[in-house]
Amino acid sequence: MTISALATTMATVIFAFTLEIAWSTVIAMGILAVCFVFFAFGWMGGGDVKLLAVTALWLGFDHTPAFLLYTALFGGALTLVVLRLRTVGLPAFLGNRLWISQLQSDEAGVPYGVAVAVAALAVFPQTRWMTIVF
C-alpha cells in the first residue's frame, strides 16, 4: 500500500467518525431540546432529561431510535406498575421503606430514569462498543 493510499484511507476513516460524532451530537441536542420543553411543563424531571440526552449521545445516532422505542415501552410498563401499586397498596413488610413508600404518593412522579437505564442496557449489546470487544 502506498503512502497516498494510506493517507486517503485514514482521512476517510477520520471523516466518517467525525460525521458520526456530529450526527450523534445533533440528535442528542434535539432530544435535550424537546425534553427540556417537557421539563418546563412539569412532565419530566431534569435528571431524566439529561440522562436521555447523554445516553442517546453515548449510543450513537444509529441506535437512538431503538433506544427511544425501548424507553417508551419500559417507561409505559413502569408507569402501569407504579399506578397499580398506588391503587393496591404496599405489603406490610415494604411499608417501612422510605423510597418505596414515596411511590404511593399521588404527588410523586414515576422514576423514569429506571426505564431509561433499562432501555440503554437493552440496546447497548448491539452498539459498536460491544461488537468490537466481543
VMD Tcl script that draws the C-alpha trace (Angstrom):
set ca {
  {0.00 0.00 0.00}
  {1.39 3.35 -0.94}
  {1.61 6.32 1.38}
  {-1.02 8.25 -0.56}
  {-3.46 5.33 -0.38}
  {-2.81 5.02 3.34}
  {-3.37 8.76 3.85}
  {-6.59 8.63 1.83}
  {-7.85 5.68 3.87}
  {-7.02 7.40 7.14}
  {-8.71 10.62 6.01}
  {-11.84 8.69 5.03}
  {-11.98 6.89 8.39}
  {-11.45 10.12 10.32}
  {-14.14 11.87 8.27}
  {-16.59 9.00 8.84}
  {-16.03 9.05 12.61}
  {-16.28 12.84 12.70}
  {-19.54 12.71 10.77}
  {-20.93 10.04 13.10}
  {-19.99 12.08 16.15}
  {-21.58 15.17 14.61}
  {-24.86 13.38 13.86}
  {-24.93 11.85 17.35}
  {-24.41 15.29 18.85}
  {-27.19 16.82 16.75}
  {-29.61 14.05 17.73}
  {-28.70 14.34 21.43}
  {-29.17 18.12 21.33}
  {-32.56 17.65 19.68}
  {-33.61 15.21 22.39}
  {-32.38 17.63 25.03}
  {-34.35 20.50 23.48}
  {-37.60 18.52 23.16}
  {-37.32 17.03 26.62}
  {-36.48 20.43 28.08}
  {-39.92 21.56 26.92}
  {-41.37 18.52 28.72}
  {-39.42 19.56 31.81}
  {-40.74 23.12 31.54}
  {-44.32 21.77 31.56}
  {-43.51 19.52 34.52}
  {-43.94 16.30 32.58}
  {-40.38 15.06 33.14}
  {-37.69 15.61 35.73}
  {-34.48 17.42 34.90}
  {-32.33 14.41 35.66}
  {-34.36 12.22 33.32}
  {-33.99 14.79 30.55}
  {-30.22 14.93 30.91}
  {-29.96 11.14 31.18}
  {-31.95 10.67 27.96}
  {-29.78 13.12 26.03}
  {-26.43 11.82 27.22}
  {-27.45 8.19 26.71}
  {-28.54 8.95 23.15}
  {-25.17 10.61 22.59}
  {-23.37 7.62 24.08}
  {-25.27 5.03 22.00}
  {-24.89 6.96 18.74}
  {-27.36 8.18 16.18}
  {-27.85 4.77 14.58}
  {-29.09 3.18 17.83}
  {-31.06 6.14 19.18}
  {-34.42 5.20 17.55}
  {-34.34 1.74 19.14}
  {-33.28 3.29 22.44}
  {-36.19 5.75 22.39}
  {-38.64 2.99 21.49}
  {-37.41 0.78 24.34}
  {-37.51 3.76 26.69}
  {-41.14 4.41 25.80}
  {-42.09 0.74 26.23}
  {-40.24 0.26 29.52}
  {-41.45 3.65 30.78}
  {-45.05 2.76 29.99}
  {-44.71 -0.58 31.78}
  {-43.09 1.11 34.78}
  {-45.87 3.70 34.89}
  {-48.53 0.98 34.88}
  {-46.74 -0.84 37.71}
  {-46.49 2.35 39.79}
  {-50.15 3.24 39.17}
  {-51.19 -0.29 40.12}
  {-49.03 -0.09 43.24}
  {-50.83 3.11 44.22}
  {-54.28 1.53 43.94}
  {-53.44 -1.79 45.61}
  {-51.23 -0.53 48.40}
  {-47.99 -1.76 49.82}
  {-47.49 -5.05 51.62}
  {-46.72 -4.60 55.30}
  {-43.07 -5.65 55.00}
  {-42.43 -2.87 52.42}
  {-44.24 -0.11 54.31}
  {-41.21 0.92 56.32}
  {-39.01 1.50 53.24}
  {-38.98 5.25 52.56}
  {-38.10 5.12 48.86}
  {-40.89 2.69 48.02}
  {-43.47 4.34 50.26}
  {-42.84 7.62 48.40}
  {-44.12 5.94 45.24}
  {-47.50 5.65 46.96}
  {-47.95 9.41 46.94}
  {-50.08 10.83 44.13}
  {-47.81 13.89 44.08}
  {-44.73 11.78 43.40}
  {-43.75 11.17 39.81}
  {-42.63 7.99 38.14}
  {-38.87 7.29 38.41}
  {-38.39 7.35 34.64}
  {-34.62 7.11 34.93}
  {-35.10 3.41 35.65}
  {-36.78 2.93 32.28}
  {-34.06 4.94 30.53}
  {-31.33 2.82 32.13}
  {-33.05 -0.48 31.27}
  {-33.58 0.68 27.67}
  {-29.91 1.64 27.39}
  {-28.88 -1.77 28.69}
  {-31.20 -3.43 26.17}
  {-29.71 -1.53 23.22}
  {-26.07 -1.45 24.33}
  {-25.13 -5.01 23.23}
  {-25.83 -4.06 19.57}
  {-23.59 -0.98 19.63}
  {-20.11 -0.77 18.19}
  {-18.65 -0.63 21.70}
  {-19.79 -4.19 22.40}
  {-19.30 -5.65 18.93}
  {-15.66 -4.54 18.90}
  {-14.96 -6.09 22.28}
  {-16.83 -9.34 21.76}
}
mol new
graphics top color blue
foreach p $ca { graphics top sphere $p radius 0.5 }
foreach p [lrange $ca 0 end-1] q [lrange $ca 1 end] { graphics top cylinder $p $q radius 0.2 }
display resetview
